[in-house]
Amino acid sequence: RISLRIIYHKMSTIKFTTKTATLFFSIGTLLLLIQIVVRGISTITIVGLYYVIFSVLINLFLVLLLILKLIFKSNKISTLKSIGILTINIPIAYLYFYIVNTFLI
């Protein structure tokens, strides 16, 4: 059983948030590309919508944890970088959502 504590201790915060942001970005991009091929409202559209909700909740939870770390720990620069890495996906997700709603459905 792997807990967040074990993951946290095995890699730096920046590495973890970079991997997390990259994973969410990659899945989102894959869903967008599939939506471009499929066009119109389909199962992939619904999956993409639920994915956006899921990814926002997970990333928001991680950002809140990082804010707590920012308040209580001393490595503030590293924590701020990690928050920035996680939040960079927000405008990208909005752009993808805009593309799907405006051009594809």
All heavy atoms as an XYZ file, in Angstrom:
850
protein
N       0.846     -1.178      0.000
C       0.000      0.000      0.000
C       0.889      1.237      0.000
O       1.738      1.408      0.857
C      -0.885     -0.044      1.245
C      -1.825      1.095      1.313
C      -2.786      0.924      2.474
N      -3.386      2.200      2.713
C      -3.723      2.656      3.877
N      -3.546      1.901      4.938
N      -4.255      3.828      4.011
N       0.657      2.088     -0.973
C       1.456      3.312     -1.096
C       0.628      4.479     -0.593
O      -0.500      4.685     -1.000
C       1.870      3.552     -2.553
C       2.755      2.411     -3.032
C       2.589      4.875     -2.694
C       3.134      2.517     -4.482
N       1.191      5.236      0.289
C       0.490      6.411      0.789
C       1.172      7.671      0.244
O       2.276      7.616     -0.281
C       0.491      6.436      2.320
O       1.799      6.692      2.792
N       0.464      8.788      0.367
C       1.051     10.052     -0.076
C       2.315     10.387      0.697
O       3.228     10.995      0.169
C       0.031     11.180      0.068
C      -1.083     11.199     -0.953
C      -2.064     12.325     -0.638
C      -0.552     11.340     -2.349
N       2.379      9.959      1.935
C       3.563     10.235      2.748
C       4.792      9.554      2.165
O       5.862     10.135      2.088
C       3.334      9.787      4.186
C       4.557     10.003      5.062
C       4.228      9.757      6.479
N       3.563     10.980      6.916
C       3.187     11.212      8.154
N       3.363     10.312      9.065
N       2.609     12.340      8.473
N       4.652      8.304      1.709
C       5.772      7.588      1.116
C       6.190      8.262     -0.186
O       7.369      8.475     -0.436
C       5.400      6.107      0.864
C       5.238      5.386      2.198
C       6.460      5.420      0.014
C       4.654      4.004      2.078
N       5.224      8.614     -1.011
C       5.532      9.299     -2.264
C       6.239     10.616     -1.970
O       7.227     10.960     -2.604
C       4.244      9.547     -3.083
C       3.679      8.217     -3.572
C       4.512     10.480     -4.256
C       2.309      8.336     -4.194
N       5.752     11.336     -0.976
C       6.323     12.631     -0.630
C       7.780     12.492     -0.219
O       8.629     13.282     -0.612
C       5.514     13.278      0.488
C       6.108     14.571      0.972
C       6.000     15.728      0.222
C       6.808     14.623      2.165
C       6.563     16.903      0.645
C       7.376     15.796      2.604
C       7.246     16.934      1.837
O       7.817     18.090      2.264
N       8.099     11.469      0.569
C       9.465     11.316      1.059
C      10.410     10.763      0.004
O      11.606     10.978      0.097
C       9.494     10.423      2.296
C       8.941     11.102      3.512
N       9.540     12.186      4.087
C       7.831     10.867      4.239
C       8.837     12.587      5.130
N       7.790     11.801      5.232
N       9.909     10.063     -1.001
C      10.783      9.466     -1.998
C      11.176     10.431     -3.104
O      12.150     10.205     -3.783
C      10.124      8.230     -2.608
C      10.090      7.082     -1.640
C       9.772      5.808     -2.331
C       9.878      4.690     -1.304
N       9.884      3.408     -1.907
N      10.421     11.453     -3.343
C      10.794     12.409     -4.378
C      10.527     13.827     -3.879
O       9.718     14.035     -2.997
C      10.064     12.129     -5.683
C       8.582     12.351     -5.670
S       7.815     12.154     -7.281
C       7.892     10.404     -7.494
N      11.203     14.760     -4.482
C      11.016     16.146     -4.065
C       9.631     16.626     -4.468
O       8.974     16.062     -5.338
C      12.083     17.032     -4.693
O      11.796     17.249     -6.056
N       9.194     17.680     -3.839
C       7.888     18.254     -4.126
C       7.803     18.720     -5.572
O       6.790     18.511     -6.243
C       7.615     19.436     -3.171
O       7.754     18.986     -1.833
C       6.223     19.992     -3.361
N       8.865     19.321     -6.071
C       8.852     19.812     -7.451
C       8.763     18.643     -8.428
O       8.006     18.701     -9.397
C      10.081     20.695     -7.742
C       9.963     22.002     -6.962
C      10.214     20.979     -9.233
C      11.115     22.946     -7.130
N       9.495     17.576     -8.181
C       9.413     16.407     -9.072
C       8.009     15.820     -9.056
O       7.462     15.460    -10.098
C      10.422     15.341     -8.659
C      11.831     15.633     -9.067
C      12.734     14.484     -8.696
C      14.169     14.783     -9.022
N      15.057     13.694     -8.602
N       7.417     15.691     -7.876
C       6.076     15.125     -7.757
C       5.047     15.986     -8.479
O       4.224     15.482     -9.240
C       5.699     14.953     -6.286
C       4.302     14.452     -6.088
C       3.982     13.134     -6.367
C       3.303     15.288     -5.625
C       2.696     12.661     -6.196
C       2.011     14.834     -5.453
C       1.711     13.512     -5.733
N       5.096     17.305     -8.262
C       4.112     18.180     -8.906
C       4.338     18.249    -10.414
O       3.378     18.335    -11.177
C       4.125     19.600     -8.303
O       5.454     20.125     -8.354
C       3.624     19.594     -6.883
N       5.590     18.174    -10.854
C       5.867     18.162    -12.285
C       5.304     16.902    -12.924
O       4.669     16.965    -13.983
C       7.382     18.254    -12.545
O       7.885     19.450    -11.949
C       7.693     18.260    -14.033
N       5.511     15.768    -12.286
C       4.966     14.515    -12.815
C       3.435     14.533    -12.807
O       2.801     14.084    -13.753
C       5.495     13.325    -12.023
C       6.944     13.048    -12.302
C       7.453     11.848    -11.551
C       8.928     11.678    -11.861
N       9.369     10.321    -11.790
N       2.847     15.067    -11.749
C       1.391     15.150    -11.650
C       0.832     16.069    -12.740
O      -0.111     15.712    -13.446
C       0.967     15.655    -10.265
O       1.496     14.787     -9.266
C      -0.541     15.713    -10.133
N       1.420     17.246    -12.887
C       0.959     18.199    -13.900
C       1.134     17.629    -15.306
O       0.255     17.777    -16.163
C       1.714     19.523    -13.762
N       2.246     16.952    -15.544
C       2.494     16.344    -16.850
C       1.479     15.251    -17.144
O       0.969     15.145    -18.270
C       3.921     15.779    -16.926
O       4.851     16.831    -16.664
C       4.209     15.171    -18.289
N       1.166     14.443    -16.142
C       0.182     13.371    -16.321
C      -1.192     13.948    -16.672
O      -1.828     13.521    -17.644
C       0.084     12.514    -15.060
C      -0.980     11.426    -15.087
C      -0.615     10.342    -16.085
C      -1.153     10.840    -13.692
N      -1.652     14.932    -15.900
C      -2.956     15.536    -16.161
C      -2.975     16.252    -17.517
O      -3.957     16.176    -18.254
C      -3.357     16.494    -15.040
C      -3.916     15.788    -13.844
C      -3.184     15.688    -12.674
C      -5.170     15.210    -13.883
C      -3.697     15.027    -11.576
C      -5.693     14.545    -12.785
C      -4.950     14.455    -11.631
N      -1.886     16.917    -17.877
C      -1.795     17.584    -19.171
C      -1.854     16.566    -20.309
O      -2.569     16.761    -21.292
C      -0.498     18.405    -19.266
C      -0.243     18.967    -20.627
C      -0.930     20.085    -21.065
C       0.671     18.376    -21.474
C      -0.712     20.608    -22.329
C       0.897     18.892    -22.743
C       0.207     20.008    -23.166
N      -1.123     15.474    -20.164
C      -1.077     14.453    -21.217
C      -2.438     13.807    -21.431
O      -2.881     13.632    -22.578
C      -0.040     13.380    -20.864
O       1.239     13.948    -20.757
N      -3.110     13.448    -20.349
C      -4.433     12.840    -20.466
C      -5.418     13.832    -21.082
O      -6.205     13.482    -21.964
C      -4.930     12.323    -19.106
C      -4.046     11.168    -18.629
C      -6.385     11.884    -19.185
C      -4.299     10.734    -17.199
N      -5.376     15.074    -20.644
C      -6.258     16.102    -21.196
C      -6.014     16.325    -22.675
O      -6.958     16.468    -23.467
N      -4.760     16.346    -23.086
C      -4.428     16.529    -24.491
C      -4.897     15.336    -25.321
O      -5.439     15.501    -26.415
C      -2.911     16.735    -24.672
O      -2.518     17.887    -23.908
C      -2.543     16.949    -26.124
N      -4.720     14.140    -24.792
C      -5.200     12.943    -25.483
C      -6.720     12.988    -25.668
O      -7.229     12.701    -26.763
C      -4.794     11.687    -24.708
C      -5.260     10.360    -25.306
C      -4.616     10.123    -26.666
C      -4.941      9.225    -24.348
N      -7.435     13.376    -24.624
C      -8.889     13.490    -24.733
C      -9.293     14.551    -25.759
O     -10.244     14.360    -26.521
C      -9.505     13.800    -23.367
C      -9.481     12.656    -22.350
C      -9.904     13.154    -20.979
C     -10.364     11.515    -22.813
N      -8.565     15.664    -25.793
C      -8.853     16.700    -26.784
C      -8.626     16.177    -28.202
O      -9.453     16.398    -29.090
C      -7.989     17.949    -26.552
C      -8.157     19.050    -27.610
C      -9.553     19.652    -27.558
C      -7.096     20.108    -27.437
N      -7.537     15.472    -28.415
C      -7.253     14.938    -29.748
C      -8.310     13.930    -30.183
O      -8.740     13.933    -31.342
C      -5.859     14.305    -29.776
C      -4.688     15.281    -29.627
C      -3.380     14.525    -29.503
C      -4.649     16.274    -30.764
N      -8.752     13.081    -29.266
C      -9.820     12.137    -29.586
C     -11.101     12.898    -29.913
O     -11.814     12.562    -30.860
C     -10.034     11.135    -28.438
C      -8.802     10.237    -28.286
C     -11.282     10.294    -28.675
C      -8.808      9.379    -27.030
N     -11.396     13.952    -29.156
C     -12.595     14.752    -29.412
C     -12.528     15.427    -30.783
O     -13.523     15.535    -31.478
C     -12.783     15.798    -28.312
C     -14.006     16.676    -28.480
C     -15.310     15.913    -28.343
O     -15.456     15.111    -27.434
N     -16.243     16.142    -29.238
N     -11.342     15.859    -31.179
C     -11.177     16.473    -32.507
C     -11.501     15.457    -33.592
O     -12.163     15.786    -34.584
C      -9.744     17.038    -32.675
C      -9.574     18.278    -31.793
C      -9.441     17.353    -34.136
C      -8.154     18.784    -31.695
N     -11.073     14.219    -33.416
C     -11.343     13.176    -34.404
C     -12.821     12.815    -34.418
O     -13.435     12.688    -35.482
C     -10.479     11.926    -34.118
C     -10.904     10.756    -34.987
C      -9.006     12.238    -34.325
N     -13.429     12.687    -33.247
C     -14.813     12.229    -33.140
C     -15.797     13.331    -33.518
O     -16.780     13.072    -34.204
C     -15.095     11.713    -31.703
C     -16.563     11.412    -31.504
C     -14.247     10.491    -31.412
N     -15.553     14.531    -33.064
C     -16.443     15.689    -33.260
C     -17.850     15.409    -32.747
O     -18.299     14.289    -32.698
C     -16.494     16.119    -34.711
C     -15.171     16.623    -35.193
C     -15.393     17.647    -36.271
N     -14.108     18.161    -36.689
C     -13.769     19.429    -36.577
N     -14.596     20.297    -36.099
N     -12.599     19.833    -36.978
N     -18.539     16.459    -32.388
C     -19.901     16.324    -31.878
C     -19.918     15.783    -30.452
O     -18.892     15.424    -29.885
N     -21.106     15.769    -29.877
C     -21.254     15.263    -28.516
C     -21.260     13.739    -28.576
O     -22.040     13.145    -29.311
C     -22.537     15.788    -27.864
C     -22.454     17.305    -27.713
C     -22.772     15.127    -26.511
C     -23.680     17.953    -27.131
N     -20.373     13.138    -27.830
C     -20.250     11.688    -27.800
C     -19.822     11.264    -26.399
O     -19.712     12.081    -25.489
C     -19.220     11.217    -28.829
O     -17.936     11.699    -28.470
N     -19.545      9.991    -26.264
C     -19.073      9.476    -24.978
C     -17.780     10.164    -24.559
O     -17.585     10.459    -23.384
C     -18.856      7.949    -25.074
O     -20.075      7.342    -25.502
C     -18.438      7.376    -23.746
N     -16.903     10.427    -25.510
C     -15.629     11.071    -25.180
C     -15.850     12.480    -24.642
O     -15.092     12.949    -23.795
C     -14.651     11.054    -26.382
C     -13.219     11.302    -25.919
C     -15.031     12.053    -27.431
C     -12.646     10.212    -25.089
N     -16.900     13.157    -25.095
C     -17.219     14.487    -24.581
C     -17.586     14.401    -23.104
O     -17.124     15.217    -22.295
C     -18.388     15.106    -25.368
O     -18.130     14.988    -26.758
C     -18.587     16.557    -25.016
N     -18.402     13.417    -22.763
C     -18.815     13.225    -21.368
C     -17.619     12.823    -20.515
O     -17.423     13.346    -19.412
C     -19.941     12.166    -21.278
C     -21.121     12.543    -22.187
C     -20.381     11.957    -19.845
C     -21.707     13.894    -21.925
N     -16.801     11.900    -21.023
C     -15.598     11.492    -20.298
C     -14.692     12.698    -20.072
O     -14.141     12.888    -18.980
C     -14.850     10.373    -21.062
C     -13.472     10.121    -20.470
C     -15.665      9.092    -21.067
N     -14.533     13.524    -21.096
C     -13.697     14.718    -20.972
C     -14.218     15.693    -19.932
O     -13.445     16.263    -19.160
N     -15.537     15.860    -19.896
C     -16.125     16.753    -18.897
C     -15.870     16.240    -17.485
O     -15.449     16.995    -16.602
C     -17.624     16.913    -19.145
C     -18.368     17.802    -18.157
C     -17.834     19.223    -18.203
C     -19.850     17.775    -18.441
N     -16.095     14.952    -17.283
C     -15.830     14.371    -15.965
C     -14.336     14.413    -15.626
O     -13.944     14.615    -14.485
C     -16.352     12.940    -15.866
C     -17.839     12.881    -15.641
C     -18.683     12.312    -16.590
C     -18.407     13.390    -14.476
C     -20.058     12.263    -16.392
C     -19.776     13.350    -14.269
C     -20.587     12.778    -15.222
O     -21.937     12.728    -15.020
N     -13.502     14.252    -16.644
C     -12.059     14.331    -16.424
C     -11.655     15.725    -15.950
O     -10.829     15.860    -15.048
C     -11.289     13.965    -17.695
C      -9.813     14.168    -17.517
C      -9.075     13.277    -16.740
C      -9.166     15.271    -18.057
C      -7.730     13.487    -16.533
C      -7.830     15.475    -17.851
C      -7.111     14.583    -17.088
O      -5.776     14.804    -16.869
N     -12.230     16.749    -16.572
C     -11.915     18.127    -16.156
C     -12.302     18.336    -14.698
O     -11.528     18.880    -13.908
C     -12.613     19.154    -17.074
C     -12.532     20.554    -16.496
C     -12.004     19.124    -18.463
N     -13.488     17.874    -14.322
C     -13.945     18.025    -12.939
C     -13.012     17.276    -11.994
O     -12.566     17.812    -10.970
C     -15.405     17.543    -12.796
C     -16.341     18.472    -13.563
C     -15.814     17.465    -11.323
C     -17.742     17.930    -13.752
N     -12.692     16.027    -12.347
C     -11.803     15.206    -11.519
C     -10.426     15.851    -11.376
O      -9.887     15.953    -10.268
C     -11.671     13.805    -12.140
C     -10.637     12.942    -11.500
C     -10.884     12.352    -10.264
C      -9.418     12.707    -12.121
C      -9.930     11.552     -9.669
C      -8.458     11.909    -11.534
C      -8.713     11.329    -10.300
N      -9.861     16.298    -12.486
C      -8.514     16.866    -12.426
C      -8.478     18.176    -11.651
O      -7.515     18.449    -10.932
C      -7.941     17.046    -13.831
O      -8.690     17.972    -14.567
N      -9.531     18.975    -11.779
C      -9.589     20.222    -11.003
C      -9.622     19.907     -9.505
O      -8.904     20.534     -8.715
C     -10.800     21.086    -11.424
C     -11.086     22.168    -10.408
C     -10.566     21.692    -12.790
N     -10.431     18.939     -9.117
C     -10.522     18.579     -7.693
C      -9.193     18.049     -7.156
O      -8.745     18.453     -6.076
C     -11.632     17.557     -7.468
C     -13.054     18.067     -7.672
C     -14.051     16.919     -7.547
C     -13.378     19.176     -6.692
N      -8.551     17.159     -7.895
C      -7.268     16.598     -7.446
C      -6.206     17.690     -7.377
O      -5.475     17.798     -6.384
C      -6.809     15.459     -8.376
C      -7.780     14.287     -8.325
C      -5.392     15.006     -8.047
C      -7.920     13.645     -6.958
N      -6.108     18.496     -8.418
C      -5.095     19.555     -8.417
C      -5.375     20.610     -7.357
O      -4.446     21.128     -6.735
C      -4.978     20.185     -9.809
C      -4.191     19.316    -10.751
O      -3.012     19.062    -10.523
N      -4.831     18.845    -11.795
N      -6.642     20.923     -7.123
C      -6.992     21.869     -6.067
C      -6.590     21.321     -4.698
O      -6.026     22.047     -3.868
C      -8.485     22.168     -6.100
C      -9.008     23.180     -5.083
C      -8.344     24.532     -5.281
C     -10.512     23.304     -5.197
N      -6.841     20.043     -4.482
C      -6.430     19.399     -3.229
C      -4.915     19.480     -3.049
O      -4.422     19.834     -1.974
C      -6.899     17.937     -3.215
C      -6.425     17.166     -2.029
C      -6.978     17.386     -0.775
C      -5.429     16.211     -2.164
C      -6.537     16.670      0.331
C      -4.985     15.491     -1.073
C      -5.545     15.724      0.182
N      -4.163     19.191     -4.110
C      -2.701     19.258     -4.023
C      -2.216     20.685     -3.786
O      -1.279     20.904     -3.010
C      -2.072     18.680     -5.288
C      -2.227     17.177     -5.477
C      -1.708     16.748     -6.838
C      -1.522     16.419     -4.372
N      -2.853     21.661     -4.423
C      -2.473     23.059     -4.201
C      -2.751     23.464     -2.755
O      -1.939     24.151     -2.126
C      -3.170     23.999     -5.208
C      -3.024     25.450     -4.810
C      -2.619     23.782     -6.609
N      -3.884     23.022     -2.214
C      -4.183     23.326     -0.805
C      -3.145     22.716      0.125
O      -2.711     23.351      1.095
C      -5.587     22.855     -0.445
C      -6.726     23.642     -1.089
C      -8.067     22.994     -0.770
C      -6.717     25.090     -0.639
N      -2.724     21.475     -0.167
C      -1.653     20.863      0.633
C      -0.362     21.661      0.525
O       0.341     21.857      1.523
C      -1.409     19.422      0.193
C      -2.466     18.395      0.542
C      -2.102     17.033     -0.041
C      -2.635     18.288      2.048
N      -0.067     22.138     -0.677
C       1.148     22.936     -0.851
C       1.049     24.281     -0.147
O       2.052     24.790      0.369
C       1.432     23.128     -2.342
C       1.937     21.883     -3.065
C       1.957     22.117     -4.569
C       3.313     21.485     -2.568
N      -0.139     24.854     -0.112
C      -0.318     26.113      0.626
C      -0.079     25.887      2.111
O       0.571     26.703      2.781
C      -1.709     26.714      0.347
C      -1.760     27.255     -1.087
C      -2.050     27.824      1.339
C      -3.127     27.675     -1.563
N      -0.575     24.768      2.626
C      -0.297     24.432      4.029
C       1.197     24.246      4.255
O       1.742     24.700      5.257
C      -1.055     23.175      4.443
C      -2.562     23.334      4.591
C      -3.207     21.979      4.865
C      -2.887     24.313      5.708
N       1.855     23.583      3.311
C       3.309     23.411      3.412
C       4.007     24.768      3.365
O       4.967     25.000      4.088
C       3.807     22.513      2.289
C       5.275     22.232      2.359
C       5.734     21.319      1.252
C       7.237     21.134      1.375
N       7.783     20.349      0.297
N       3.499     25.652      2.523
C       4.076     26.993      2.403
C       3.985     27.742      3.731
O       4.908     28.448      4.121
C       3.338     27.764      1.308
C       3.827     29.148      0.945
C       5.210     29.068      0.326
C       2.868     29.814     -0.016
N       2.885     27.563      4.429
C       2.681     28.242      5.704
C       3.567     27.666      6.799
O       4.162     28.402      7.585
C       1.195     28.173      6.117
C       0.348     28.981      5.142
C       0.990     28.665      7.546
C      -1.147     28.773      5.290
N       3.684     26.333      6.843
C       4.321     25.685      7.990
C       5.751     25.201      7.765
O       6.419     24.820      8.717
C       3.472     24.503      8.464
C       2.131     24.935      8.988
C       0.975     24.620      8.291
C       2.026     25.663     10.156
C      -0.264     25.022      8.759
C       0.799     26.073     10.635
C      -0.350     25.750      9.934
N       6.242     25.181      6.551
C       7.596     24.698      6.284
C       8.487     25.848      5.854
O       8.040     26.925      5.515
C       7.585     23.617      5.191
C       6.765     22.402      5.535
C       7.419     21.579      6.606
C       6.572     20.344      6.882
N       7.128     19.481      7.848
N       9.793     25.568      5.816
C      10.744     26.639      5.547
C      11.138     26.793      4.078
O      11.606     27.839      3.679
C      12.008     26.416      6.380
O      12.620     25.196      6.003
N      10.970     25.767      3.256
C      11.413     25.817      1.864
C      10.343     26.477      0.986
O       9.703     25.839      0.158
C      11.748     24.411      1.368
C      12.556     24.438      0.104
O      12.773     25.491     -0.478
N      13.000     23.278     -0.322
N      10.172     27.766      1.144
C       9.081     28.493      0.506
C       9.257     28.635     -1.009
O       8.285     28.538     -1.759
C       8.903     29.852      1.162
C       8.459     29.714      2.615
C       8.059     31.021      3.200
C       7.730     30.934      4.672
N       6.834     29.912      5.098
N      10.455     28.838     -1.495
C      10.692     29.009     -2.936
C      10.318     27.726     -3.679
O       9.618     27.769     -4.693
C      12.162     29.396     -3.209
C      12.507     30.735     -2.555
C      12.440     29.417     -4.709
C      11.721     31.913     -3.093
N      10.763     26.598     -3.189
C      10.442     25.313     -3.813
C       8.933     25.063     -3.806
O       8.372     24.585     -4.789
C      11.165     24.183     -3.076
O      10.769     22.941     -3.571
N       8.286     25.402     -2.707
C       6.839     25.202     -2.604
C       6.094     26.124     -3.558
O       5.133     25.706     -4.211
C       6.373     25.432     -1.152
O       7.133     24.581     -0.286
C       4.906     25.116     -0.996
N       6.529     27.365     -3.684
C       5.898     28.288     -4.640
C       6.074     27.821     -6.074
O       5.151     27.915     -6.894
C       6.462     29.699     -4.465
C       5.966     30.465     -3.244
C       6.771     31.754     -3.065
C       4.484     30.765     -3.359
N       7.246     27.284     -6.395
C       7.466     26.725     -7.729
C       6.519     25.561     -7.978
O       5.958     25.432     -9.072
C       8.912     26.264     -7.887
C       9.902     27.391     -8.024
C      11.314     26.847     -8.147
C      12.335     27.959     -8.191
N      13.720     27.440     -8.244
N       6.338     24.723     -6.981
C       5.449     23.569     -7.112
C       4.007     24.012     -7.334
O       3.287     23.430     -8.153
C       5.534     22.690     -5.867
O       6.823     22.152     -5.723
N       3.569     25.037     -6.618
C       2.221     25.572     -6.806
C       2.073     26.112     -8.236
O       1.070     25.880     -8.907
C       1.903     26.661     -5.756
C       1.765     26.028     -4.371
C       0.633     27.432     -6.127
C       1.686     27.024     -3.226
N       3.085     26.808     -8.715
C       3.057     27.330    -10.080
C       2.979     26.232    -11.121
O       2.233     26.332    -12.099
N       3.730     25.160    -10.916
C       3.712     24.031    -11.852
C       2.326     23.413    -11.913
O       1.814     23.105    -12.991
C       4.781     22.986    -11.456
C       6.180     23.545    -11.717
C       4.570     21.673    -12.207
C       7.306     22.734    -11.104
N       1.692     23.230    -10.763
C       0.356     22.621    -10.743
C      -0.696     23.536    -11.357
O      -1.600     23.074    -12.041
C      -0.058     22.271     -9.314
C       0.419     20.935     -8.783
C      -0.019     20.757     -7.339
C      -0.075     19.790     -9.619
N      -0.587     24.820    -11.111
C      -1.627     25.735    -11.583
C      -1.461     26.127    -13.056
O      -2.374     26.723    -13.622
C      -1.689     27.009    -10.715
O      -0.412     27.649    -10.725
C      -2.108     26.686     -9.304
N      -0.348     25.769    -13.676
C      -0.152     26.114    -15.090
C      -1.170     25.394    -15.972
O      -1.498     25.858    -17.063
C       1.290     25.808    -15.545
C       1.608     26.524    -16.844
C       1.517     24.339    -15.738
C       2.370     27.771    -16.649
N      -1.707     24.284    -15.496
C      -2.693     23.539    -16.279
C      -4.062     24.220    -16.320
O      -4.882     23.881    -17.175
C      -2.857     22.120    -15.731
C      -1.810     21.177    -16.286
O      -1.255     21.391    -17.344
N      -1.543     20.125    -15.554
N      -4.322     25.155    -15.451
C      -5.635     25.805    -15.419
C      -5.936     26.541    -16.720
O      -6.974     26.303    -17.329
C      -5.768     26.726    -14.184
C      -5.769     25.881    -12.910
C      -7.031     27.576    -14.263
C      -5.659     26.674    -11.644
N      -5.066     27.426    -17.206
C      -5.386     28.087    -18.479
C      -5.406     27.115    -19.657
O      -6.173     27.299    -20.607
C      -4.301     29.147    -18.648
C      -3.230     28.802    -17.695
C      -3.844     27.973    -16.618
N      -4.597     26.071    -19.596
C      -4.599     25.070    -20.667
C      -5.932     24.327    -20.680
O      -6.534     24.118    -21.744
C      -3.413     24.106    -20.503
C      -2.097     24.863    -20.684
C      -3.514     22.942    -21.489
C      -0.868     24.096    -20.273
N      -6.409     23.925    -19.514
C      -7.700     23.235    -19.430
C      -8.822     24.146    -19.915
O      -9.729     23.697    -20.632
C      -7.971     22.786    -17.993
N      -8.768     25.411    -19.564
C      -9.783     26.358    -20.037
C      -9.738     26.473    -21.559
O     -10.775     26.483    -22.221
C      -9.595     27.730    -19.390
C     -10.590     28.735    -19.897
C     -11.900     28.711    -19.454
C     -10.231     29.676    -20.861
C     -12.843     29.613    -19.943
C     -11.154     30.581    -21.356
C     -12.460     30.540    -20.891
O     -13.381     31.426    -21.379
N      -8.540     26.561    -22.135
C      -8.391     26.644    -23.585
C      -8.974     25.403    -24.258
O      -9.710     25.510    -25.245
C      -6.921     26.812    -23.963
C      -6.612     26.790    -25.461
C      -7.238     27.991    -26.159
C      -5.111     26.752    -25.683
N      -8.664     24.226    -23.747
C      -9.205     22.983    -24.310
C     -10.726     22.974    -24.217
O     -11.413     22.592    -25.163
C      -8.636     21.774    -23.580
C      -7.188     21.452    -23.900
C      -6.413     22.251    -24.731
C      -6.580     20.329    -23.349
C      -5.090     21.943    -25.006
C      -5.267     20.002    -23.620
C      -4.525     20.822    -24.447
O      -3.218     20.512    -24.725
N     -11.258     23.370    -23.077
C     -12.704     23.420    -22.883
C     -13.341     24.387    -23.875
O     -14.365     24.085    -24.486
C     -13.006     23.828    -21.435
C     -14.448     23.735    -21.059
C     -15.032     22.504    -20.781
C     -15.226     24.872    -20.952
C     -16.365     22.413    -20.431
C     -16.564     24.802    -20.606
C     -17.132     23.554    -20.334
N     -12.710     25.531    -24.073
C     -13.193     26.532    -25.026
C     -13.183     25.971    -26.458
O     -14.138     26.147    -27.210
C     -12.337     27.801    -24.941
C     -12.713     28.854    -25.942
C     -13.821     29.670    -25.732
C     -11.977     29.025    -27.109
C     -14.188     30.640    -26.655
C     -12.329     29.987    -28.035
C     -13.434     30.793    -27.804
O     -13.791     31.744    -28.728
N     -12.102     25.302    -26.820
C     -11.997     24.718    -28.157
C     -13.109     23.705    -28.393
O     -13.775     23.730    -29.434
C     -10.611     24.067    -28.360
C      -9.531     25.137    -28.449
C     -10.595     23.176    -29.607
C      -8.121     24.603    -28.401
N     -13.329     22.835    -27.424
C     -14.361     21.806    -27.574
C     -15.736     22.452    -27.694
O     -16.520     22.122    -28.592
C     -14.327     20.799    -26.401
C     -15.546     19.898    -26.406
C     -13.048     19.959    -26.474
N     -16.043     23.391    -26.810
C     -17.370     24.021    -26.823
C     -17.600     24.914    -28.030
O     -18.726     25.031    -28.518
C     -17.601     24.819    -25.542
C     -17.951     23.933    -24.384
O     -18.601     22.909    -24.562
N     -17.519     24.311    -23.215
N     -16.572     25.551    -28.525
C     -16.739     26.504    -29.613
C     -16.667     25.845    -31.001
O     -17.458     26.169    -31.868
C     -15.656     27.599    -29.531
O     -15.728     28.195    -28.230
C     -15.870     28.655    -30.581
N     -15.764     24.927    -31.174
C     -15.487     24.422    -32.510
C     -15.911     22.965    -32.749
O     -16.074     22.563    -33.893
C     -14.010     24.561    -32.838
C     -13.520     25.973    -32.756
C     -12.697     26.369    -31.722
C     -13.888     26.910    -33.703
C     -12.230     27.666    -31.636
C     -13.437     28.217    -33.630
C     -12.619     28.597    -32.586
N     -16.042     22.185    -31.692
C     -16.187     20.749    -31.921
C     -17.559     20.173    -31.601
O     -17.875     19.066    -32.011
C     -15.123     19.996    -31.123
C     -13.676     20.383    -31.472
C     -12.709     19.640    -30.571
C     -13.382     20.106    -32.930
N     -18.381     20.887    -30.831
C     -19.725     20.357    -30.561
C     -20.790     21.334    -31.002
O     -20.556     22.458    -31.287
C     -19.939     19.958    -29.082
C     -19.713     21.119    -28.135
C     -19.049     18.806    -28.734
C     -20.093     20.792    -26.707
